[in-house]
């Protein structure tokens, strides 16, 4: 009798652990791909290691690499440019993406084709986007210069990418062009989840379009918006491809980002110790900023 009572417990226990067993290989693979490079960088950030001098770390130097990164002449300009790109870019892309999503939700003629075309920029590699905009910004006959001249705001004599006043904005514009559709598609999917009966009830109560947007639609898609804002902010904070193709961080340091500085230290100067320290500085800053944002955004939320 006792055996008959104990026997069913095993299948139940196996069923409870089955989801964890199925997901375990993916989690282990993901952790190994993420943790090993981070631990490798953490270890070598305390060593002097330049591949031009030696194939192996030469000596333990403690926090010297971190001090060198933080006191370097390129750190503050790179950090400033990175924050401008990540914060401004995320805000602009969210605002434009929301506007496009609201337009798509109106079910106007041709919206099906528009949705298909809208996602195309996000499928293009950032390096390819960089080359496309490099030709557009070309001072000898690029489309961007011609359009600016046409509206009475001619580009600088040294070109859009050659001027310290416009180089960073040019990178930002290229990123906004590519990634605004990402916000638009995700927010559009969120808007589709809003109950039509809820919208109709608000309309019958005399609510204006602005009231429905601010009081009904935005609160219902905000959880989705917060997640994609975090993801996009982290991507923008590590901007590298567009900077490499368009400006190489110039002129001077006017468009250099932390991601490009990391590339310069590791793959151009071959200073692995310095690049490892930069990697962890970036990781720490991103985690602090995202944690602060999440603490504010998720405050008093019910999941």
C-alpha positions, 0 to 999 in steps of 0.5 A: 500500500505504501509502495502504491502511494510513493510511486506516483511521486516520481513522475510528478517530481520529474515533471516539475524538474523537466522545464529546468532540465530542458533549458539547462543546456542553453543556460550553460552555453550562454553563461560560458559564452558570457562569463569566460570572456568577462573573467578573462578580461577581468584577470588580464585587466590587472596585468601589463600585457601588450601583444607588441611586447609579448604573447603573454602577460608580463607582470601584475600591475594592480589597478594601473590599467584602470587608472590609465584608462580613466586618466587618459585624454580620450576617456572623458570625450568618449564618455560624453559622446557615448552618453549623448548618442545613447540617451539622445538616440534612445529618446528620438528612436522611441518617440519616432517609433511610437509615432510610426506605430500609432500611424500603423495602428490606424489601418490606413490603405497600404499599411501591410506593405508599409510594415514589411518595408519598415523592418528592412533597415534593421536587417542591414548590417550596421557596417553597410548602413555606415557605408550608405550614409558615408556616400550620402554625406560625401561633400562632393555630391552626397544627397545629404549635402544637397538637401541641406543646401536646398533648405538653406542650411548648407553643410560645413565647408569641410563636409558633414563628417569632417566637421566637429560640430556635425560628425556626431550628429551624422552618426546619430542620424544614421543610427536613428534611420536604422533602428527607429523601425525596431521601436515602431514594430515592437510598439505596434505589436504592443498597441495591437494588444490594447482591447478595441472595446476599451478604446471604443468605450473611451471614445464614447465617453468623449475622450480625445485622441491625446487623452486615449494615447496618454491615459490608455495606450501608453500605460498599456504598452509601457512595460514593453517600451521599458524593456526595448528602451533598456535593450536599445540603450545598451546597444547604443552605449556600445556603438562602434560600427558606425563610428568606425566606418563614418568618422573613425572617432574624428575629427579629433575626438569629436565623435569618438565613443567608448566602444571605438576607444576599446577597439583602438586599445585592443585591436590597433594598439594591441594593449590587451591589459588596457582594453580589458580594463576598459571593458570592465569600466564599460560593463560597470557603467552600463550596469549602473545606468541600467539598474538605476533606470530599471529601479525608477521605471519598474517602481510600483509596477505589478507584474 
